[in-house]
Amino acid sequence: MEVKVLDTLVVGGGAAGLATAIGLAQRGLQTEVIGVPQEIRDDSRSAALFATTLDFLDTLGLAAPLKKAGWPLAAIRLIDITGALVRSPTTTFKAAEIGQPLFGYNIPNATILKLFREAAEDTQNLTVSSAFIEGFRETGDHLLVTLSDGTERRTRILIGADGQKSRVREAAGITHRVKPYPQSAITCRLKHTKDHEDISLEFHTREGPFTFVPVGDYESALVWIMKPERTEEKLAQSREALAQEITRRSAAALGTVEIIGNIGCVPLQKLVADKLVEGRVALVGEAAHAFPPIGAQGLNLGLKDVEALVKRLGEAKGAGKPLESALPAYAKDRKMDVEMRSAGVDMLNSALIADLLPFDIARAVGLTAMKDIGPLRRLAMKVGGWNPIFGTKGAA
Ligand SMILES: Cc1cc2nc3c(=O)[nH]c(=O)nc-3n(C[C@H](O)[C@H](O)[C@H](O)COP(=O)(O)OP(=O)(O)OC[C@H]3O[C@@H](n4cnc5c(N)ncnc54)[C@H](O)[C@@H]3O)c2cc1C
């Protein structure tokens, strides 16, 4: 009996894994995606996706429903409440200034996952399963993969999109670097009495950003970064007391706030895989890189990986070349961008929490220049995309 060998087995049912699987199957690769949760939990978190990311998702037919379900982001305002001796001026960056109607859309994570899973289930050449990977070994011209439900798969290419604790990364022997930060993020969704006017508000505090991103009518997603030991104290408060503190801390910029839905808490760290590819294995998304939620970097960068990998494997398939021959080019496409963005976010996050006068002065001088000098501000937005301070536009 002939043994069925998949072209690609994608491990991970998060946004990166589902988008990879859909993209590969659409290019004619026989694909299975595993680790897709049967139930999607609403974690009250959202992801701001840049216009360039949505352009890519449009090629997969995924952008239109996301835009419909998400909220447009027209501007970002940075407000320094570090209490530094030299304070940065409040600066607003508008997408319209660089001729763009919007920077992107903010979409609830649960909505992204639901839409991507439905699309995956409707995609030809693609099987969706909830099984987890246990391990794999090389056998001839493919890999033999063992799953948690006791079954096996054979695949030419194995893609690790299984998040920060990636089993695929570990089983492939790909080492990684981790830098824990003295920070955690409290996350929740808020209803507020003032209109956000499609503007994201990013308050810079000594413990990290305190950010409101529009996600609905009179609704914003909050990401509040603070010292880990302080999260316990905050989470022990009643929802009403916490909401009052958020209103106070934001100087009621959005009026009075009310917390709706779940409150989450995430420890922050930087993680970078030393390689994106090993033999027949490739990593995408947070299996390859993760960093603090500053400047809406994470999933945008992960979807850049997806775009590059789908392109390279699709080309190899189209040309009738061995699929594994495409992987080194994928690693080359992505390595520099991943390293630079991880280092950039790390540097800016560290500078913000450092409480060192030279860093405060540099930030204040930079923001004053951008506030006052239109061409400089526009250049920063063109280079930086969504958040000029953290430089978030993925490299092409
Ligand atoms: C507070 C916060 C705010 C953020 N805001 C933004 C933002 O505005 N914009 C942005 O771009 N990014 C943002 N991010 C980052 C973004 O949320 C992540 O980058 C993204 O969700 C990671 O997606 P992923 O698919 O790579 O990994 P994950 O979402 O972690 O998915 C991993 C998947 O792998 C599965 N899995 C795990 N182990 C196995 C196994 N052994 N076998 C099979 N499957 C397995 C899991 O079940 C899961 O489905 C934010 C992050 C945080 C913490």
The ligand as an ORCA input file, in Angstrom:
! r2SCAN-3c Opt
* xyz 0 1
  C      -0.778     41.841     25.522
  C      -0.392     41.537     24.099
  C      -0.793     42.386     23.078
  C      -0.408     42.139     21.760
  N      -0.787     43.002     20.782
  C      -0.382     42.789     19.512
  C      -0.726     43.691     18.474
  O      -1.405     44.693     18.694
  N      -0.291     43.423     17.204
  C       0.482     42.331     16.935
  O       0.877     42.152     15.777
  N       0.822     41.441     17.891
  C       0.412     41.649     19.171
  N       0.746     40.754     20.147
  C       1.494     39.538     19.789
  C       0.564     38.456     19.247
  O      -0.522     38.253     20.134
  C       1.346     37.162     19.055
  O       2.503     37.448     18.293
  C       0.543     36.119     18.316
  O      -0.672     35.846     18.955
  C       1.362     34.835     18.230
  O       0.706     33.972     17.341
  P       1.358     32.542     16.991
  O       0.380     31.896     16.090
  O       2.756     32.706     16.555
  O       1.428     31.767     18.404
  P       0.276     31.310     19.398
  O      -0.894     32.220     19.343
  O       0.939     31.104     20.717
  O      -0.213     29.918     18.813
  C       0.471     28.729     19.069
  C      -0.433     27.568     18.722
  O       0.314     26.357     18.819
  C      -0.470     25.384     19.480
  N       0.467     24.417     20.096
  C       1.271     24.580     21.168
  N       1.970     23.470     21.396
  C       1.601     22.583     20.442
  C       1.977     21.231     20.147
  N       2.883     20.554     20.878
  N       1.371     20.616     19.088
  C       0.473     21.290     18.329
  N       0.094     22.561     18.553
  C       0.650     23.174     19.607
  C      -1.318     26.170     20.462
  O      -2.465     25.438     20.821
  C      -1.656     27.398     19.623
  O      -2.776     27.146     18.825
  C       0.383     40.996     21.473
  C       0.786     40.124     22.494
  C       0.408     40.403     23.804
  C       0.877     39.469     24.907
*
